[in-house]
Amino acid sequence: MQPAILPHELRFLGPDPRLADLAFAIYEPARVLPLLCPHGHVDAALFADPNYRFGSPAELFIIPDHYVVRMLYSRGIAMEDLGVPRRDGGHVESDHRAIWRRFAANFHLFRGTPTGIWIADELRDIFGIDATLNITSADEIYNAVEQRLDQPELRPRALYERFNIEVLCTTDAAADSLKHHAQIRSSSWRGNIRPTWRPDAVLAIDSPDWRKNLDALCEAAGVAIGSYREFIWALENRRTFFKHMGATATDHAALTPFTTPLSELDADAIFQRAIRNEASPADAHAFTGHMLIEMARMSVDDGLVMQLHTGSLRNHNSQVYERFGPNAGADIPVATDYTHNLQPLLKRFGNDPRLSLILFTLDETAYSRELAPLAGHYPALRLGPPWWFFDSLNGMQRFLDAVVETAGIYNLAGFNDDTRAFCSIPARHDVWRRACANWLASLVARRIVSLADAHEMMHALAYGLAHEAYRL
């Protein structure tokens, strides 16, 4: 006789009890599959030192997490009171227990949000804490988390194995030495931590730090860069190094998916103006659009999967940016046009099966109108999962409803957690797997697919699609 399913096990499924039971039957075999983490922002330094210890509970859950900080800031809580470092080195709260109490007193703000789900799951599944976080329980939970963090099984390497992670990819600047990756590779630990090459800092010629980033690229590639041709050589050199260090993918972020081809002469002219600090906004726009095509060309040549994230207007709140810098919760989605903007790139490489280009967007209106039709046609394209603001139960449901009828599931890239918060990775994957099971159960109930089909689709969505798309 099968044991009864506990109510807790049916979380996120339903609300029809019969549909929830069917969804759980689809979900259960997938819950034990290894986690593939092909795109994220966890620091490789966590795994380079076998004795690495996470900081305080406030450092683990609050201070570096822009999901947490932005919500609290929206309710009038100063970032200084949350311990977020200021660019000018000015005073911020240094009492981490006080920061935690402030967070606990306002944890109700996260009811119904992905952040609330992730944190509740982390506390329960990693730290063994079922109590609701609030001002009354704040100190007790803080003490329990702090005590657990001292234990060897809470070291990152131990958690990697406990989480059943098969591969975890970091995101690294084009000029990064990858010293932490080298330390991991030279150790006896068998964790599979891979770098991902992200050249945004050296492609954004309008950035105030561009020359500094270009100098770092020169040093890393071992070449003086005075021309566009030398710039391209240096980028290809770094891609080769990253691939040697285990990279299977690159990552690129842009406001829009605008692409445009430039002649080498025109590209060099823009590059020379950038070196002289004379590049215009139009120059920067054209150069970024051209370099995205160049990145696709390089991916065809070297086999690295190309990821493109668009639709985020970074640092919308100028006061927050000036005070706290980037990644402080002030990035806001904008509308995008993939059909026209991506056409120059697709004209050259969209029909080439050697290219794997995974598209992400913060413009949900593009899902069914543009992205699903594009991915449902071009062999080079795959669709990344709901990203950032839409990495949620409802966002996943909307995504699957919007794209699968046109693109099918086999033109999707599965799931990636895209997080800096290492301890939230299992919770994020579990939400995706439960959301997919819930969606598949509705297809079975309506006799659109069979139960056997649903199980195959569930395995693909949880594991197989990411394995294929990222060439792991």
Steps between C-alpha positions, in 0.01 A plus 500: 500500500641840399548747787268798500630819344554760770334839442842666508611285206219642287616859537465710184282228341125513449272650620279215372598202722473253211720716279745547786533123545562458127756782501679341794517166316667680206729699728617222732742317262652835400562621854805272533663600171836678531497879485654658192597861570630621161458872566540683830708741703628294792862594576748222422692607813238314708635170369870582466548495878377167646444672836312802365236615750203715413481821700226597742132425432464862388787459252351177371136607459479880487793732426603372154151403380344767279166311503484551877642850508275646229180388676607642836617823336162533326342511848722781623780303666836662433760282334752625756281337767531170311880513495529560124846653442512857375726599213647783704580272792250683720344352813256212470354268763770259616298310761388199299255386764330841479484462120344157542239629745405776256466241226297264721264777608424562133508146366125517446577724200622190316176304536403354163833593337773270364742647754270400784474147358875462453591625848235288673625194310864576587421538869302177505704274272857620572477628856215283633289801607122479457412803711359805322751784485372811679619740769404255775699210352784715360765439765427129537526445124812718474669292770399173337629606157823636645561175690433288192740709290785386725443136411708327228192383311413865434824567311438576129670184374290283732182681397587461132500125551193504725309705239584232240648756262652345189655818361502864610611780269619836625501828305840662457638815341686466169833582665451287812801286593267218614738435788225351716403265219865398471511428874190282473638310201830435677333373818383148571135613521295375208237774486433618145532882512534663159560862397286698255655775290324837531660784298242776562747722684734520200223531239323795665715781360276761664571371851708731724719199585551384142865602470581333831326184385679516164835527680410190702420317177838604357679361801304176506546435127864610507462745213486876449159588357510804275266392222171322446681202346722465808188533717335210318815288534513566875135398541556178307809433711301527820221279369759232424633527855152477654420197285824338615385563858174315439264772373219389272322834469526877475259756641400841364267768633357790301213742539348377173581216259608752235757359256663659198799404284786749464793485264838452665584855392190647671546286810861613531400864457257469793763314702754778441247763612435295812873489579509880468190524722308652208246226431139617479190318630426407138850353473447292814161376376638396161813343648301287745268387219795408283685320779199278572529374142873453553429303817269271301772460236751402768252251648462335160879473484574375852176326599427705814128542563391866482251643751333836446313677782310814399223726622643647822554872540778491755527743792167672436520675838797733455514593869530136604764437233708800607481394864522120478612415147354232270303189600312686771149408385434796270501319163165522318364303198443669165329397176713329235472425129666171414345450157668801339799550729631144484443453127851611388660243733256228396552579133864398542481223759140407581501206260836368619458202738850565635359800688301454819357841593285504814272803532370654824275801537330712763231593248233235550295642212770370263450135600215401270529789254871463414713258698294183458460550122872577463612199705239287326672573169874574528720196575749716693252631758387374838289680759636544850261465794306786664765736625543726801165667577317205343691216670183414688213253505269733309779614268583140411135419432466806273823409320399142427151606392644767269780315322439125487211498254728667243852387593429172681703413807798369304601847386531606864825498700355350817567685823787696648491661842693819406577591860778621728326335796650151497276366777185590303590280202307185606189706582509674162532173308225344709262785416574452129447124520174536691377773264578279200328200660195711574489623140550151359225360723257746345597371153444140609167587662384660176629200302745712299790269590511157660639436847797320342566806282476724806766299682736529202431873474557541873844338477588727209386819677678408823824368354530398135436834327765687701748217448453521123469877459813578702699207355584372846 
